[in-house]
Amino acid sequence: QVQLVESGGGLVQPGGSLRLSCAASGNIFSSNVMGWYRQAPGKERELVATITRGGSTDYADSVKGRFTISRDGTENMVFLQMNSLKPEDTAVYYCKLEDRVLWKDYWGKGTLVTVSS
């Protein structure tokens, strides 16, 4: 079993920055993809960014140039640096680990990011 715990959410003014962290623990195989997804009120959950164990990244168009995903493979942690935040970035942000050996997906419980003046 794999557990994911997110941290770093909070209230920030438009134009501000936040850094989200996600710590993974448990039976983690080396072949995996970690990522961040978000769900705004009344909307479906959407991809924000993903990163492979080798460091390849993918971003939603809406966050390109503003958000940066990174990971610490040794510690099984993934981070999301969010800059130039906009009110439309307000959402619950979820960490996801895709196990490419067992082909299972694991989710954290989420952390709330609110962008408001």
Backbone torsions as a table, in degrees:
resi	resn	phi	psi	omega
1	GLN	NA	149.9	-178.7
2	VAL	-122.5	137.3	175.7
3	GLN	-117.9	139.1	178.4
4	LEU	-124.7	131.4	180.0
5	VAL	-128.2	119.1	179.2
6	GLU	-93.5	154.9	174.1
7	SER	-154.1	164.3	174.1
8	GLY	107.1	-5.2	179.0
9	GLY	-71.1	171.2	178.8
10	GLY	162.1	-166.9	179.7
11	LEU	-99.8	131.0	179.9
12	VAL	-141.8	149.4	178.7
13	GLN	-78.9	154.7	175.4
14	PRO	-53.7	137.3	-176.6
15	GLY	89.9	-9.5	-178.7
16	GLY	-83.0	-175.4	-176.6
17	SER	-131.8	151.9	172.0
18	LEU	-144.3	153.5	175.7
19	ARG	-124.9	118.2	177.4
20	LEU	-94.2	145.2	176.6
21	SER	-126.4	150.1	176.4
22	CYS	-139.6	124.4	178.7
23	ALA	-107.4	126.2	178.5
24	ALA	-105.2	139.0	177.8
25	SER	-142.0	162.0	-179.9
26	GLY	112.2	-152.5	-175.3
27	ASN	-87.3	85.7	-174.5
28	ILE	-105.8	122.3	176.5
29	PHE	-85.1	159.5	-175.1
30	SER	-70.5	-25.3	-179.8
31	SER	-91.2	98.1	180.0
32	ASN	-153.7	163.3	174.8
33	VAL	-123.5	133.4	176.7
34	MET	-114.8	151.4	-176.8
35	GLY	-161.6	173.4	176.3
36	TRP	-120.5	136.5	175.3
37	TYR	-127.5	162.6	178.2
38	ARG	-142.7	153.9	178.2
39	GLN	-137.4	115.5	177.0
40	ALA	-87.5	158.8	-179.7
41	PRO	-56.6	129.0	177.8
42	GLY	77.5	5.0	-178.7
43	LYS	-122.0	164.0	177.9
44	GLU	-79.2	158.0	176.7
45	ARG	-68.0	137.8	-177.6
46	GLU	-132.9	154.2	178.0
47	LEU	-70.8	137.4	172.7
48	VAL	-105.6	-54.9	-178.8
49	ALA	-163.4	150.0	175.4
50	THR	-133.2	158.9	178.2
51	ILE	-147.8	133.2	178.7
52	THR	-84.3	172.1	177.6
53	ARG	-62.9	-28.7	179.4
54	GLY	-83.4	-6.1	176.8
55	GLY	99.6	3.4	176.8
56	SER	-73.1	135.9	-174.9
57	THR	-120.9	158.6	176.1
58	ASP	-144.6	139.8	-177.0
59	TYR	-131.3	149.7	168.8
60	ALA	-68.4	146.1	-179.0
61	ASP	-57.8	-33.4	-175.1
62	SER	-68.5	-16.2	-177.6
63	VAL	-117.6	-3.7	-179.6
64	LYS	-58.6	134.8	-179.6
65	GLY	85.6	-11.5	-179.7
66	ARG	-116.5	-34.9	-177.6
67	PHE	-109.4	147.2	176.4
68	THR	-133.7	125.3	177.1
69	ILE	-99.9	142.0	177.8
70	SER	-148.4	165.4	179.0
71	ARG	-146.1	154.2	174.8
72	ASP	-112.9	100.2	-174.8
73	GLY	-62.9	-34.3	-178.7
74	THR	-63.2	-39.3	-175.9
75	GLU	-98.7	1.0	-177.2
76	ASN	52.8	51.2	177.9
77	MET	-123.3	149.0	175.2
78	VAL	-130.5	145.0	-175.8
79	PHE	-126.4	154.8	174.1
80	LEU	-134.1	107.8	175.4
81	GLN	-88.0	119.6	-176.3
82	MET	-115.3	116.6	179.4
83	ASN	-116.1	164.0	178.1
84	SER	49.4	48.4	-175.7
85	LEU	-65.7	144.9	-179.1
86	LYS	-119.7	157.1	176.8
87	PRO	-54.6	-33.6	179.8
88	GLU	-71.9	-4.9	173.4
89	ASP	-84.1	-5.9	178.9
90	THR	-61.5	125.3	-177.2
91	ALA	-178.4	169.8	166.2
92	VAL	-87.4	126.3	-178.3
93	TYR	-101.4	128.0	-176.8
94	TYR	-114.8	140.3	173.2
95	CYS	-92.8	139.9	180.0
96	LYS	-132.8	139.9	172.7
97	LEU	-121.1	124.6	177.1
98	GLU	-102.1	112.3	179.6
99	ASP	-83.5	112.5	-176.1
100	ARG	-89.7	6.2	174.0
101	VAL	-99.5	-51.9	178.7
102	LEU	-90.5	-8.5	-178.1
103	TRP	54.3	55.0	174.3
104	LYS	-125.3	150.9	176.1
105	ASP	-112.0	139.4	178.2
106	TYR	-125.5	143.0	-177.7
107	TRP	-125.6	146.7	168.8
108	GLY	-83.4	178.6	-178.5
109	LYS	-86.3	-11.2	175.4
110	GLY	97.8	156.2	175.8
111	THR	-137.5	135.3	-173.5
112	LEU	-85.3	130.1	173.1
113	VAL	-115.9	123.4	178.8
114	THR	-121.1	121.8	178.9
115	VAL	-109.7	109.7	-174.9
116	SER	-159.4	148.4	175.9
117	SER	-92.7	NA	NA
